[in-house]
């Protein structure tokens, strides 16, 4: 695909597909991959709540698990993923609830047990905890809930709770502003699990009387905090595993009739798919909507009618957080990843929404929302100049630390806002913008690796040795920097500094391109539409035309042969993989739009 006519044809084709994916409310919801882990934990929660009442949902979930077993007996996070210990173990535990009464389930469970044995987990010895705790190390966000569910499902048969660390749920009683000072063993947004799982461990584990007495006194207060943080939808973070872990823990702690449990079970039943599966999260509607708008670039008016753009604007305005958020305590002004009530504002969706609003509207129509979003970003910026995901300054565990891809995205949003509103905002606000931009640049400069790469946080590659994705991180940051250069027309000094980071990043992407023209997560890893398209976008306005042509040719062939096949590049907490239906579409469309614009 080298000539303009081919690119225009593909642009029209992809933009028509994009429009067809828009929902009846005028925005995009996408579709996350189903997850064996999500299915396993949801089935267990429904079983413990009322196995008879939920028999149909449980049967459908078990059937989904039987139909999605890997050939080696393992389970991965998506049907396209290689097996991993955590997911396979959770599925084994869920199957254990029914293996004695169903031969087919018992046969599937045995295959999983055989695979776990190849990973040095011998379920006959009862020593499950050692392997899981060693895998997750000091991060108990996922290891302790996994071991808790196993114990509740009878894995191992005796003293399942004795090897499980006690989560300090009483620390949730501290004001949120003090969380960053606490050496919490779970990430900031897993507080519901900290409370619910911590309480059931306290109930089930034999431990000292003094410790039980102290924690027991905090139990009721912690439950009130848990109830206060539950969204109207019933889904904590709109996440199936987190909601299910909370539910099954509280049920076994003696709190089956709590409103938190009833709403959580209703959420699980409502979000089950027709085939019996569940995704990890209900959707990423805000994220995929802003990606869709971004993918159209300067051609949006050709694709989106004025009425559609107005609907998108109205939607994005409506899902901006307007209160002090009960989950992470941040001020109004941020955006989370979905329109559902369990969403939490974060530092990728907020800059995405700011930029989308400015792409759709005259600046004066969205000034209030954009400035509120910018102020929210000011509040979240860490002392190292970078931006974290949800909470400023925690820094104890990976998802509470600054990261390059989010920082690059925030830098672009701040630079664009400064350029658009520079003559309309007070001098002190401009100064805050200048400082924020300077600090974000310094973070990116310090964290660019010697080979030119940046590492992302929420995206990885399951075939890369360390599960990292320097191609995604570098392509994203590089594209953000180039867009920021265009926005910074009046600040020549800042332009020059931004430009110093670009050549080495471009060279890195060119050097790791595969011989067939594609990009994977790193050199010699099979290419995906997502990684290839994002790399083409980042390089399209550079001197590396041959690399871009090779990438476009590979994309054309891949699309012709396999359609818009999504890859598990998304990374949830605790190395949990997912793919998203709209990722390959929006990435490919953005690459075509950018290539047309730069020719």
Secondary structure, 3 states (H helix, E strand, C coil): CCCHHHHHHHHHHHHHHHHHCECCCCCECCCECECHHHHHHHHHHHHHHHCCCCHHHHHHHHHHHHHCCCCCCCCCCCCCCCCCHHHHHHHHHHHHCCHHHCHHHHHHHHHHHHHHHHCCCCCCCCCCHHHHHHHHCCCHHHHHHHHHHHHHCCCCCCCCCCCCCCCCHHHHHCCHHHHHHCCCCCCHHHHHHHHHHHHHHHHHCCCCHHHHHHHHHHHHHHHHHHHHHCCCCCCHHHEHHHHHHHHHHHHHCCCCCCHHHHHHHHHHHHHCCCCCCCECECCCHHHHHHHHHHHHHHHHHHHCCHHHHHHHHHHHHHCCCCCCCCCCCCCCCCCCCCCCCCCCCCCCHHHHHHHHHHHHCCHHHCHHHHHHHHHHHHHHECCCCCECCCCCCCCCCHHHCCEHHHHHHHHHHHHHHHHHHCCCCCHHHHHHHHHHHHHHHHHHHHHCCCCCCCCCCCECCCCCCCCCCHHHHHHHHHHHHHHHHHHCCCCHHHHHHHHCCHHHHHHHHHHCCCCCCCCCCCCCCCCCHHHHHHHHHHHCCCCCHHHHHHHHHHHHHHHHHHCCCCCCCEEECCCEEECEHHHHHHHHHHHHHHHHHHC
